[in-house]
Amino acid sequence: MTDLERKIYRIIYNMSRFRKNPTMDDLKRKTGKDEAAIRTAVNNLVSRKELTWDKDKKEWSFK
């Protein structure tokens, strides 16, 4: 896991503990990266099954 992936994972995890899904603007502000880099990192986390999106509950699940 790269530093950016780890940072995004922690942001999503910590925000979801309070039942709030981070927006793209939240992730941009907290990481200082652009949208393309964030999307790539999230897709990498999802492909490695570190993160999964539950469509019914509309929330993230963690490994």
PQR file of N, CA, C, O and H, with PARSE charges and radii, in Angstrom:
ATOM      1  N   MET A   1       0.849  -1.169   0.000 -0.4000 1.5000
ATOM      2  CA  MET A   1       0.000   0.000   0.000 -0.0000 2.0000
ATOM      3  C   MET A   1       0.903   1.243   0.000  0.5500 1.7000
ATOM      4  O   MET A   1       1.809   1.370   0.824 -0.5500 1.4000
ATOM      5  N   THR A   2       0.639   2.132  -0.920 -0.4000 1.5000
ATOM      6  CA  THR A   2       1.436   3.358  -1.001 -0.0000 2.0000
ATOM      7  C   THR A   2       1.016   4.329   0.105  0.5500 1.7000
ATOM      8  O   THR A   2       0.005   4.122   0.776 -0.5500 1.4000
ATOM      9  H   THR A   2      -0.097   2.029  -1.589  0.4000 1.0000
ATOM     10  N   ASP A   3       1.797   5.375   0.282 -0.4000 1.5000
ATOM     11  CA  ASP A   3       1.468   6.371   1.307 -0.0000 2.0000
ATOM     12  C   ASP A   3       0.115   7.023   1.036  0.5500 1.7000
ATOM     13  O   ASP A   3      -0.679   7.217   1.956 -0.5500 1.4000
ATOM     14  H   ASP A   3       2.618   5.543  -0.262  0.4000 1.0000
ATOM     15  N   LEU A   4      -0.147   7.359  -0.223 -0.4000 1.5000
ATOM     16  CA  LEU A   4      -1.427   7.984  -0.562 -0.0000 2.0000
ATOM     17  C   LEU A   4      -2.580   7.024  -0.303  0.5500 1.7000
ATOM     18  O   LEU A   4      -3.606   7.430   0.244 -0.5500 1.4000
ATOM     19  H   LEU A   4       0.498   7.201  -0.971  0.4000 1.0000
ATOM     20  N   GLU A   5      -2.432   5.767  -0.685 -0.4000 1.5000
ATOM     21  CA  GLU A   5      -3.486   4.781  -0.447 -0.0000 2.0000
ATOM     22  C   GLU A   5      -3.736   4.613   1.048  0.5500 1.7000
ATOM     23  O   GLU A   5      -4.883   4.520   1.485 -0.5500 1.4000
ATOM     24  H   GLU A   5      -1.599   5.438  -1.129  0.4000 1.0000
ATOM     25  N   ARG A   6      -2.672   4.575   1.819 -0.4000 1.5000
ATOM     26  CA  ARG A   6      -2.804   4.439   3.268 -0.0000 2.0000
ATOM     27  C   ARG A   6      -3.517   5.652   3.859  0.5500 1.7000
ATOM     28  O   ARG A   6      -4.374   5.511   4.732 -0.5500 1.4000
ATOM     29  H   ARG A   6      -1.740   4.651   1.464  0.4000 1.0000
ATOM     30  N   LYS A   7      -3.164   6.833   3.385 -0.4000 1.5000
ATOM     31  CA  LYS A   7      -3.784   8.063   3.876 -0.0000 2.0000
ATOM     32  C   LYS A   7      -5.272   8.091   3.537  0.5500 1.7000
ATOM     33  O   LYS A   7      -6.096   8.419   4.390 -0.5500 1.4000
ATOM     34  H   LYS A   7      -2.468   6.947   2.676  0.4000 1.0000
ATOM     35  N   ILE A   8      -5.616   7.752   2.307 -0.4000 1.5000
ATOM     36  CA  ILE A   8      -7.017   7.738   1.885 -0.0000 2.0000
ATOM     37  C   ILE A   8      -7.805   6.692   2.667  0.5500 1.7000
ATOM     38  O   ILE A   8      -8.937   6.939   3.082 -0.5500 1.4000
ATOM     39  H   ILE A   8      -4.946   7.485   1.614  0.4000 1.0000
ATOM     40  N   TYR A   9      -7.204   5.529   2.864 -0.4000 1.5000
ATOM     41  CA  TYR A   9      -7.847   4.460   3.636 -0.0000 2.0000
ATOM     42  C   TYR A   9      -8.181   4.960   5.041  0.5500 1.7000
ATOM     43  O   TYR A   9      -9.294   4.754   5.524 -0.5500 1.4000
ATOM     44  H   TYR A   9      -6.284   5.328   2.527  0.4000 1.0000
ATOM     45  N   ARG A  10      -7.231   5.609   5.692 -0.4000 1.5000
ATOM     46  CA  ARG A  10      -7.434   6.114   7.051 -0.0000 2.0000
ATOM     47  C   ARG A  10      -8.494   7.222   7.088  0.5500 1.7000
ATOM     48  O   ARG A  10      -9.298   7.283   8.017 -0.5500 1.4000
ATOM     49  H   ARG A  10      -6.326   5.777   5.300  0.4000 1.0000
ATOM     50  N   ILE A  11      -8.492   8.090   6.084 -0.4000 1.5000
ATOM     51  CA  ILE A  11      -9.494   9.160   6.031 -0.0000 2.0000
ATOM     52  C   ILE A  11     -10.887   8.559   5.894  0.5500 1.7000
ATOM     53  O   ILE A  11     -11.802   8.928   6.631 -0.5500 1.4000
ATOM     54  H   ILE A  11      -7.838   8.041   5.329  0.4000 1.0000
ATOM     55  N   ILE A  12     -11.049   7.637   4.955 -0.4000 1.5000
ATOM     56  CA  ILE A  12     -12.358   7.001   4.740 -0.0000 2.0000
ATOM     57  C   ILE A  12     -12.777   6.229   5.994  0.5500 1.7000
ATOM     58  O   ILE A  12     -13.932   6.301   6.416 -0.5500 1.4000
ATOM     59  H   ILE A  12     -10.306   7.337   4.356  0.4000 1.0000
ATOM     60  N   TYR A  13     -11.844   5.498   6.580 -0.4000 1.5000
ATOM     61  CA  TYR A  13     -12.149   4.716   7.781 -0.0000 2.0000
ATOM     62  C   TYR A  13     -12.595   5.630   8.920  0.5500 1.7000
ATOM     63  O   TYR A  13     -13.635   5.396   9.535 -0.5500 1.4000
ATOM     64  H   TYR A  13     -10.906   5.439   6.238  0.4000 1.0000
ATOM     65  N   ASN A  14     -11.818   6.657   9.198 -0.4000 1.5000
ATOM     66  CA  ASN A  14     -12.131   7.537  10.323 -0.0000 2.0000
ATOM     67  C   ASN A  14     -13.430   8.312  10.112  0.5500 1.7000
ATOM     68  O   ASN A  14     -14.209   8.480  11.050 -0.5500 1.4000
ATOM     69  H   ASN A  14     -10.973   6.847   8.698  0.4000 1.0000
ATOM     70  N   MET A  15     -13.667   8.780   8.904 -0.4000 1.5000
ATOM     71  CA  MET A  15     -14.905   9.524   8.653 -0.0000 2.0000
ATOM     72  C   MET A  15     -16.121   8.601   8.679  0.5500 1.7000
ATOM     73  O   MET A  15     -17.195   9.010   9.120 -0.5500 1.4000
ATOM     74  H   MET A  15     -13.034   8.643   8.141  0.4000 1.0000
ATOM     75  N   SER A  16     -15.968   7.366   8.212 -0.4000 1.5000
ATOM     76  CA  SER A  16     -17.106   6.449   8.177 -0.0000 2.0000
ATOM     77  C   SER A  16     -17.485   5.975   9.580  0.5500 1.7000
ATOM     78  O   SER A  16     -18.612   5.524   9.790 -0.5500 1.4000
ATOM     79  H   SER A  16     -15.096   7.033   7.854  0.4000 1.0000
ATOM     80  N   ARG A  17     -16.581   6.067  10.526 -0.4000 1.5000
ATOM     81  CA  ARG A  17     -16.910   5.708  11.908 -0.0000 2.0000
ATOM     82  C   ARG A  17     -17.997   6.613  12.454  0.5500 1.7000
ATOM     83  O   ARG A  17     -18.746   6.222  13.349 -0.5500 1.4000
ATOM     84  H   ARG A  17     -15.666   6.433  10.356  0.4000 1.0000
ATOM     85  N   PHE A  18     -18.083   7.821  11.917 -0.4000 1.5000
ATOM     86  CA  PHE A  18     -19.103   8.780  12.342 -0.0000 2.0000
ATOM     87  C   PHE A  18     -20.235   8.874  11.322  0.5500 1.7000
ATOM     88  O   PHE A  18     -20.957   9.870  11.268 -0.5500 1.4000
ATOM     89  H   PHE A  18     -17.474   8.138  11.190  0.4000 1.0000
ATOM     90  N   ARG A  19     -20.379   7.819  10.512 -0.4000 1.5000
ATOM     91  CA  ARG A  19     -21.458   7.713   9.520 -0.0000 2.0000
ATOM     92  C   ARG A  19     -21.436   8.831   8.493  0.5500 1.7000
ATOM     93  O   ARG A  19     -22.488   9.296   8.054 -0.5500 1.4000
ATOM     94  H   ARG A  19     -19.792   7.010  10.555  0.4000 1.0000
ATOM     95  N   LYS A  20     -20.239   9.265   8.106 -0.4000 1.5000
ATOM     96  CA  LYS A  20     -20.124  10.281   7.072 -0.0000 2.0000
ATOM     97  C   LYS A  20     -19.162   9.776   6.015  0.5500 1.7000
ATOM     98  O   LYS A  20     -18.013   9.452   6.313 -0.5500 1.4000
ATOM     99  H   LYS A  20     -19.385   8.887   8.463  0.4000 1.0000
ATOM    100  N   ASN A  21     -19.631   9.710   4.789 -0.4000 1.5000
ATOM    101  CA  ASN A  21     -18.755   9.335   3.688 -0.0000 2.0000
ATOM    102  C   ASN A  21     -18.039  10.583   3.189  0.5500 1.7000
ATOM    103  O   ASN A  21     -18.683  11.597   2.921 -0.5500 1.4000
ATOM    104  H   ASN A  21     -20.565   9.974   4.547  0.4000 1.0000
ATOM    105  N   PRO A  22     -16.713  10.524   3.061 -0.5600 1.5000
ATOM    106  CA  PRO A  22     -15.997  11.711   2.590  0.2800 2.0000
ATOM    107  C   PRO A  22     -16.308  11.996   1.126  0.5500 1.7000
ATOM    108  O   PRO A  22     -16.437  11.076   0.318 -0.5500 1.4000
ATOM    109  N   THR A  23     -16.424  13.255   0.797 -0.4000 1.5000
ATOM    110  CA  THR A  23     -16.639  13.660  -0.588 -0.0000 2.0000
ATOM    111  C   THR A  23     -15.286  13.769  -1.285  0.5500 1.7000
ATOM    112  O   THR A  23     -14.239  13.696  -0.643 -0.5500 1.4000
ATOM    113  H   THR A  23     -16.318  14.003   1.453  0.4000 1.0000
ATOM    114  N   MET A  24     -15.320  13.938  -2.576 -0.4000 1.5000
ATOM    115  CA  MET A  24     -14.072  14.119  -3.322 -0.0000 2.0000
ATOM    116  C   MET A  24     -13.374  15.397  -2.848  0.5500 1.7000
ATOM    117  O   MET A  24     -12.147  15.435  -2.750 -0.5500 1.4000
ATOM    118  H   MET A  24     -16.171  13.997  -3.097  0.4000 1.0000
ATOM    119  N   ASP A  25     -14.143  16.427  -2.558 -0.4000 1.5000
ATOM    120  CA  ASP A  25     -13.552  17.670  -2.052 -0.0000 2.0000
ATOM    121  C   ASP A  25     -12.867  17.446  -0.705  0.5500 1.7000
ATOM    122  O   ASP A  25     -11.798  18.004  -0.456 -0.5500 1.4000
ATOM    123  H   ASP A  25     -15.139  16.397  -2.637  0.4000 1.0000
ATOM    124  N   ASP A  26     -13.469  16.638   0.163 -0.4000 1.5000
ATOM    125  CA  ASP A  26     -12.837  16.307   1.444 -0.0000 2.0000
ATOM    126  C   ASP A  26     -11.493  15.621   1.213  0.5500 1.7000
ATOM    127  O   ASP A  26     -10.490  15.971   1.834 -0.5500 1.4000
ATOM    128  H   ASP A  26     -14.337  16.185  -0.040  0.4000 1.0000
ATOM    129  N   LEU A  27     -11.489  14.645   0.315 -0.4000 1.5000
ATOM    130  CA  LEU A  27     -10.254  13.897   0.047 -0.0000 2.0000
ATOM    131  C   LEU A  27      -9.193  14.777  -0.603  0.5500 1.7000
ATOM    132  O   LEU A  27      -8.008  14.651  -0.291 -0.5500 1.4000
ATOM    133  H   LEU A  27     -12.304  14.361  -0.190  0.4000 1.0000
ATOM    134  N   LYS A  28      -9.604  15.666  -1.502 -0.4000 1.5000
ATOM    135  CA  LYS A  28      -8.651  16.596  -2.127 -0.0000 2.0000
ATOM    136  C   LYS A  28      -8.025  17.509  -1.090  0.5500 1.7000
ATOM    137  O   LYS A  28      -6.813  17.726  -1.088 -0.5500 1.4000
ATOM    138  H   LYS A  28     -10.565  15.769  -1.755  0.4000 1.0000
ATOM    139  N   ARG A  29      -8.863  18.044  -0.205 -0.4000 1.5000
ATOM    140  CA  ARG A  29      -8.371  18.971   0.812 -0.0000 2.0000
ATOM    141  C   ARG A  29      -7.445  18.267   1.811  0.5500 1.7000
ATOM    142  O   ARG A  29      -6.413  18.820   2.192 -0.5500 1.4000
ATOM    143  H   ARG A  29      -9.847  17.867  -0.207  0.4000 1.0000
ATOM    144  N   LYS A  30      -7.801  17.071   2.229 -0.4000 1.5000
ATOM    145  CA  LYS A  30      -7.031  16.382   3.256 -0.0000 2.0000
ATOM    146  C   LYS A  30      -5.743  15.756   2.725  0.5500 1.7000
ATOM    147  O   LYS A  30      -4.776  15.614   3.474 -0.5500 1.4000
ATOM    148  H   LYS A  30      -8.639  16.622   1.920  0.4000 1.0000
ATOM    149  N   THR A  31      -5.715  15.376   1.432 -0.4000 1.5000
ATOM    150  CA  THR A  31      -4.512  14.758   0.878 -0.0000 2.0000
ATOM    151  C   THR A  31      -3.646  15.730   0.099  0.5500 1.7000
ATOM    152  O   THR A  31      -2.436  15.530  -0.010 -0.5500 1.4000
ATOM    153  H   THR A  31      -6.501  15.492   0.824  0.4000 1.0000
ATOM    154  N   GLY A  32      -4.250  16.785  -0.446 -0.4000 1.5000
ATOM    155  CA  GLY A  32      -3.499  17.723  -1.269 -0.0000 2.0000
ATOM    156  C   GLY A  32      -3.234  17.204  -2.663  0.5500 1.7000
ATOM    157  O   GLY A  32      -2.382  17.742  -3.370 -0.5500 1.4000
ATOM    158  H   GLY A  32      -5.233  16.947  -0.358  0.4000 1.0000
ATOM    159  N   LYS A  33      -3.950  16.161  -3.077 -0.4000 1.5000
ATOM    160  CA  LYS A  33      -3.775  15.554  -4.404 -0.0000 2.0000
ATOM    161  C   LYS A  33      -4.945  15.911  -5.305  0.5500 1.7000
ATOM    162  O   LYS A  33      -5.981  16.394  -4.846 -0.5500 1.4000
ATOM    163  H   LYS A  33      -4.642  15.723  -2.503  0.4000 1.0000
ATOM    164  N   ASP A  34      -4.761  15.664  -6.601 -0.4000 1.5000
ATOM    165  CA  ASP A  34      -5.834  15.940  -7.551 -0.0000 2.0000
ATOM    166  C   ASP A  34      -6.783  14.747  -7.640  0.5500 1.7000
ATOM    167  O   ASP A  34      -6.515  13.675  -7.098 -0.5500 1.4000
ATOM    168  H   ASP A  34      -3.920  15.272  -6.974  0.4000 1.0000
ATOM    169  N   GLU A  35      -7.894  14.961  -8.336 -0.4000 1.5000
ATOM    170  CA  GLU A  35      -8.946  13.943  -8.413 -0.0000 2.0000
ATOM    171  C   GLU A  35      -8.468  12.660  -9.083  0.5500 1.7000
ATOM    172  O   GLU A  35      -8.840  11.567  -8.657 -0.5500 1.4000
ATOM    173  H   GLU A  35      -8.111  15.831  -8.776  0.4000 1.0000
ATOM    174  N   ALA A  36      -7.657  12.778 -10.116 -0.4000 1.5000
ATOM    175  CA  ALA A  36      -7.176  11.589 -10.830 -0.0000 2.0000
ATOM    176  C   ALA A  36      -6.326  10.702  -9.920  0.5500 1.7000
ATOM    177  O   ALA A  36      -6.467   9.480  -9.945 -0.5500 1.4000
ATOM    178  H   ALA A  36      -7.355  13.667 -10.462  0.4000 1.0000
ATOM    179  N   ALA A  37      -5.457  11.296  -9.130 -0.4000 1.5000
ATOM    180  CA  ALA A  37      -4.602  10.516  -8.221 -0.0000 2.0000
ATOM    181  C   ALA A  37      -5.435   9.840  -7.136  0.5500 1.7000
ATOM    182  O   ALA A  37      -5.163   8.701  -6.757 -0.5500 1.4000
ATOM    183  H   ALA A  37      -5.342  12.289  -9.110  0.4000 1.0000
ATOM    184  N   ILE A  38      -6.443  10.541  -6.643 -0.4000 1.5000
ATOM    185  CA  ILE A  38      -7.307   9.970  -5.609 -0.0000 2.0000
ATOM    186  C   ILE A  38      -8.115   8.810  -6.167  0.5500 1.7000
ATOM    187  O   ILE A  38      -8.230   7.764  -5.529 -0.5500 1.4000
ATOM    188  H   ILE A  38      -6.663  11.466  -6.951  0.4000 1.0000
ATOM    189  N   ARG A  39      -8.675   8.995  -7.361 -0.4000 1.5000
ATOM    190  CA  ARG A  39      -9.458   7.914  -7.983 -0.0000 2.0000
ATOM    191  C   ARG A  39      -8.598   6.678  -8.236  0.5500 1.7000
ATOM    192  O   ARG A  39      -9.047   5.552  -8.022 -0.5500 1.4000
ATOM    193  H   ARG A  39      -8.582   9.845  -7.879  0.4000 1.0000
ATOM    194  N   THR A  40      -7.374   6.888  -8.686 -0.4000 1.5000
ATOM    195  CA  THR A  40      -6.462   5.763  -8.928 -0.0000 2.0000
ATOM    196  C   THR A  40      -6.173   5.022  -7.628  0.5500 1.7000
ATOM    197  O   THR A  40      -6.195   3.792  -7.595 -0.5500 1.4000
ATOM    198  H   THR A  40      -7.010   7.803  -8.860  0.4000 1.0000
ATOM    199  N   ALA A  41      -5.905   5.764  -6.562 -0.4000 1.5000
ATOM    200  CA  ALA A  41      -5.610   5.147  -5.272 -0.0000 2.0000
ATOM    201  C   ALA A  41      -6.814   4.373  -4.734  0.5500 1.7000
ATOM    202  O   ALA A  41      -6.660   3.263  -4.224 -0.5500 1.4000
ATOM    203  H   ALA A  41      -5.888   6.764  -6.589  0.4000 1.0000
ATOM    204  N   VAL A  42      -8.008   4.953  -4.845 -0.4000 1.5000
ATOM    205  CA  VAL A  42      -9.212   4.266  -4.372 -0.0000 2.0000
ATOM    206  C   VAL A  42      -9.468   3.017  -5.205  0.5500 1.7000
ATOM    207  O   VAL A  42      -9.821   1.970  -4.661 -0.5500 1.4000
ATOM    208  H   VAL A  42      -8.133   5.854  -5.260  0.4000 1.0000
ATOM    209  N   ASN A  43      -9.293   3.116  -6.524 -0.4000 1.5000
ATOM    210  CA  ASN A  43      -9.472   1.935  -7.377 -0.0000 2.0000
ATOM    211  C   ASN A  43      -8.477   0.838  -7.025  0.5500 1.7000
ATOM    212  O   ASN A  43      -8.825  -0.342  -7.064 -0.5500 1.4000
ATOM    213  H   ASN A  43      -9.007   3.966  -6.967  0.4000 1.0000
ATOM    214  N   ASN A  44      -7.246   1.204  -6.682 -0.4000 1.5000
ATOM    215  CA  ASN A  44      -6.258   0.206  -6.259 -0.0000 2.0000
ATOM    216  C   ASN A  44      -6.688  -0.474  -4.962  0.5500 1.7000
ATOM    217  O   ASN A  44      -6.551  -1.689  -4.820 -0.5500 1.4000
ATOM    218  H   ASN A  44      -6.963   2.163  -6.651  0.4000 1.0000
ATOM    219  N   LEU A  45      -7.202   0.303  -4.024 -0.4000 1.5000
ATOM    220  CA  LEU A  45      -7.678  -0.268  -2.761 -0.0000 2.0000
ATOM    221  C   LEU A  45      -8.857  -1.212  -2.989  0.5500 1.7000
ATOM    222  O   LEU A  45      -8.942  -2.270  -2.365 -0.5500 1.4000
ATOM    223  H   LEU A  45      -7.313   1.290  -4.139  0.4000 1.0000
ATOM    224  N   VAL A  46      -9.753  -0.831  -3.873 -0.4000 1.5000
ATOM    225  CA  VAL A  46     -10.919  -1.668  -4.166 -0.0000 2.0000
ATOM    226  C   VAL A  46     -10.488  -2.938  -4.889  0.5500 1.7000
ATOM    227  O   VAL A  46     -11.003  -4.016  -4.594 -0.5500 1.4000
ATOM    228  H   VAL A  46      -9.684   0.029  -4.379  0.4000 1.0000
ATOM    229  N   SER A  47      -9.556  -2.832  -5.827 -0.4000 1.5000
ATOM    230  CA  SER A  47      -9.125  -4.017  -6.580 -0.0000 2.0000
ATOM    231  C   SER A  47      -8.387  -5.014  -5.696  0.5500 1.7000
ATOM    232  O   SER A  47      -8.429  -6.217  -5.951 -0.5500 1.4000
ATOM    233  H   SER A  47      -9.138  -1.956  -6.067  0.4000 1.0000
ATOM    234  N   ARG A  48      -7.707  -4.520  -4.655 -0.4000 1.5000
ATOM    235  CA  ARG A  48      -7.028  -5.418  -3.706 -0.0000 2.0000
ATOM    236  C   ARG A  48      -7.946  -5.832  -2.567  0.5500 1.7000
ATOM    237  O   ARG A  48      -7.522  -6.518  -1.637 -0.5500 1.4000
ATOM    238  H   ARG A  48      -7.673  -3.542  -4.448  0.4000 1.0000
ATOM    239  N   LYS A  49      -9.214  -5.411  -2.641 -0.4000 1.5000
ATOM    240  CA  LYS A  49     -10.244  -5.738  -1.656 -0.0000 2.0000
ATOM    241  C   LYS A  49      -9.924  -5.214  -0.259  0.5500 1.7000
ATOM    242  O   LYS A  49     -10.337  -5.804   0.740 -0.5500 1.4000
ATOM    243  H   LYS A  49      -9.559  -4.853  -3.396  0.4000 1.0000
ATOM    244  N   GLU A  50      -9.191  -4.111  -0.191 -0.4000 1.5000
ATOM    245  CA  GLU A  50      -8.964  -3.428   1.081 -0.0000 2.0000
ATOM    246  C   GLU A  50     -10.224  -2.644   1.451  0.5500 1.7000
ATOM    247  O   GLU A  50     -10.576  -2.528   2.625 -0.5500 1.4000
ATOM    248  H   GLU A  50      -8.855  -3.631  -1.002  0.4000 1.0000
ATOM    249  N   LEU A  51     -10.899  -2.105   0.424 -0.4000 1.5000
ATOM    250  CA  LEU A  51     -12.157  -1.367   0.578 -0.0000 2.0000
ATOM    251  C   LEU A  51     -13.205  -1.997  -0.328  0.5500 1.7000
ATOM    252  O   LEU A  51     -12.898  -2.450  -1.431 -0.5500 1.4000
ATOM    253  H   LEU A  51     -10.613  -2.198  -0.530  0.4000 1.0000
ATOM    254  N   THR A  52     -14.432  -2.020   0.143 -0.4000 1.5000
ATOM    255  CA  THR A  52     -15.551  -2.422  -0.708 -0.0000 2.0000
ATOM    256  C   THR A  52     -16.705  -1.465  -0.447  0.5500 1.7000
ATOM    257  O   THR A  52     -16.905  -1.008   0.678 -0.5500 1.4000
ATOM    258  H   THR A  52     -14.682  -1.653   1.039  0.4000 1.0000
ATOM    259  N   TRP A  53     -17.456  -1.169  -1.489 -0.4000 1.5000
ATOM    260  CA  TRP A  53     -18.600  -0.266  -1.384 -0.0000 2.0000
ATOM    261  C   TRP A  53     -19.863  -1.092  -1.313  0.5500 1.7000
ATOM    262  O   TRP A  53     -20.143  -1.870  -2.225 -0.5500 1.4000
ATOM    263  H   TRP A  53     -17.294  -1.541  -2.404  0.4000 1.0000
ATOM    264  N   ASP A  54     -20.631  -0.941  -0.248 -0.4000 1.5000
ATOM    265  CA  ASP A  54     -21.907  -1.624  -0.085 -0.0000 2.0000
ATOM    266  C   ASP A  54     -22.995  -0.732  -0.677  0.5500 1.7000
ATOM    267  O   ASP A  54     -23.344   0.297  -0.099 -0.5500 1.4000
ATOM    268  H   ASP A  54     -20.403  -0.309   0.493  0.4000 1.0000
ATOM    269  N   LYS A  55     -23.526  -1.130  -1.828 -0.4000 1.5000
ATOM    270  CA  LYS A  55     -24.507  -0.300  -2.532 -0.0000 2.0000
ATOM    271  C   LYS A  55     -25.812  -0.164  -1.765  0.5500 1.7000
ATOM    272  O   LYS A  55     -26.449   0.888  -1.814 -0.5500 1.4000
ATOM    273  H   LYS A  55     -23.242  -1.967  -2.298  0.4000 1.0000
ATOM    274  N   ASP A  56     -26.219  -1.217  -1.056 -0.4000 1.5000
ATOM    275  CA  ASP A  56     -27.482  -1.162  -0.314 -0.0000 2.0000
ATOM    276  C   ASP A  56     -27.404  -0.198   0.867  0.5500 1.7000
ATOM    277  O   ASP A  56     -28.302   0.621   1.068 -0.5500 1.4000
ATOM    278  H   ASP A  56     -25.701  -2.071  -1.017  0.4000 1.0000
ATOM    279  N   LYS A  57     -26.334  -0.298   1.641 -0.4000 1.5000
ATOM    280  CA  LYS A  57     -26.175   0.569   2.816 -0.0000 2.0000
ATOM    281  C   LYS A  57     -25.567   1.922   2.477  0.5500 1.7000
ATOM    282  O   LYS A  57     -25.609   2.853   3.281 -0.5500 1.4000
ATOM    283  H   LYS A  57     -25.605  -0.963   1.477  0.4000 1.0000
ATOM    284  N   LYS A  58     -25.000   2.022   1.278 -0.4000 1.5000
ATOM    285  CA  LYS A  58     -24.316   3.237   0.827 -0.0000 2.0000
ATOM    286  C   LYS A  58     -23.195   3.646   1.790  0.5500 1.7000
ATOM    287  O   LYS A  58     -23.114   4.790   2.239 -0.5500 1.4000
ATOM    288  H   LYS A  58     -24.965   1.266   0.625  0.4000 1.0000
ATOM    289  N   GLU A  59     -22.331   2.660   2.089 -0.4000 1.5000
ATOM    290  CA  GLU A  59     -21.198   2.919   2.956 -0.0000 2.0000
ATOM    291  C   GLU A  59     -20.031   2.006   2.590  0.5500 1.7000
ATOM    292  O   GLU A  59     -20.203   1.014   1.882 -0.5500 1.4000
ATOM    293  H   GLU A  59     -22.396   1.731   1.725  0.4000 1.0000
ATOM    294  N   TRP A  60     -18.851   2.352   3.079 -0.4000 1.5000
ATOM    295  CA  TRP A  60     -17.652   1.583   2.822 -0.0000 2.0000
ATOM    296  C   TRP A  60     -17.535   0.439   3.827  0.5500 1.7000
ATOM    297  O   TRP A  60     -17.922   0.572   4.988 -0.5500 1.4000
ATOM    298  H   TRP A  60     -18.711   3.158   3.654  0.4000 1.0000
ATOM    299  N   SER A  61     -16.994  -0.688   3.357 -0.4000 1.5000
ATOM    300  CA  SER A  61     -16.656  -1.802   4.235 -0.0000 2.0000
ATOM    301  C   SER A  61     -15.153  -1.984   4.170  0.5500 1.7000
ATOM    302  O   SER A  61     -14.535  -1.739   3.134 -0.5500 1.4000
ATOM    303  H   SER A  61     -16.680  -0.796   2.414  0.4000 1.0000
ATOM    304  N   PHE A  62     -14.572  -2.409   5.268 -0.4000 1.5000
ATOM    305  CA  PHE A  62     -13.118  -2.509   5.369 -0.0000 2.0000
ATOM    306  C   PHE A  62     -12.678  -3.934   5.583  0.5500 1.7000
ATOM    307  O   PHE A  62     -13.416  -4.763   6.116 -0.5500 1.4000
ATOM    308  H   PHE A  62     -15.075  -2.608   6.110  0.4000 1.0000
ATOM    309  N   LYS A  63     -11.463  -4.202   5.159 -0.4000 1.5000
ATOM    310  CA  LYS A  63     -10.884  -5.534   5.301 -0.0000 2.0000
ATOM    311  C   LYS A  63     -10.504  -5.785   6.730  0.5500 1.7000
ATOM    312  O   LYS A  63      -9.996  -6.858   7.054 -0.5500 1.4000
ATOM    313  H   LYS A  63     -10.864  -3.529   4.727  0.4000 1.0000
TER
END
